[in-house]
Amino acid sequence: MFANFGTTEILIILFVILLLFGGKKIPELAKGFGKGIRQFKNEIKDVKEELDIREDIKK
């Protein structure tokens, strides 16, 4: 995903995020983002398991 971004571009993006949200807000944003990713992965796993169960029933 970051293959096209150099170090300078990533640092600029991080600096802009720091300016927009402030230092105290960034850990809260990261925590919320992590929870969202974790929940998304769990939902994908649940859907795959449901599809496997339905496939087994059809056999």
N, C-alpha and C positions, 0 to 999 in steps of 0.2 A: 504494500500500500504506500509506503514512504519511499519507494524506489526512485521516484522522480524528484524527490525533495532533497536538497543538500542540507548541510548542517546550518548554514546561514538562514535558510528559509524556515527551518524548524525553530530556530532560536527566535526569529522575528514573530512567528505565530505564537510561541509560548509567551513572549513579552506582551503581545497584544492581549492575550487571554489574561495575563496578570494585571494589565491596566484596566481591562473591562470589569473583572470580577474581584480584584483585590486578593491579597495573600491569604486572608482568613477564609474566604469563600471557596477557594480552589480545592481543599481537602474534602469539603462537603460535596462539591460537584463530582469529584473523582469517586467518592464513595457511592453516590447515587448512580453514576455511570456503571460502576462495577456491579451493583445490585441488578441493574437493568440487563446487563449482558448475561449475568448468571441466570436470571429468570428466563430470558430468551432461550438460552441453551437448554434449560430444563424443559421448557415447553416443546422445543424441537425434539428432545429425547422422548417425551411423552407421546407425541404424534407418531414418531417412528415405531414406538412400542405398540401403539394402537393399530397401526397399519400391519405390523407383523402378526398381531393376534388375529386380525381379520383375514389375513392371507392364510394363516394356519387353519382357520375355520372353514375356508373355501376348499381346502384340500380334503 
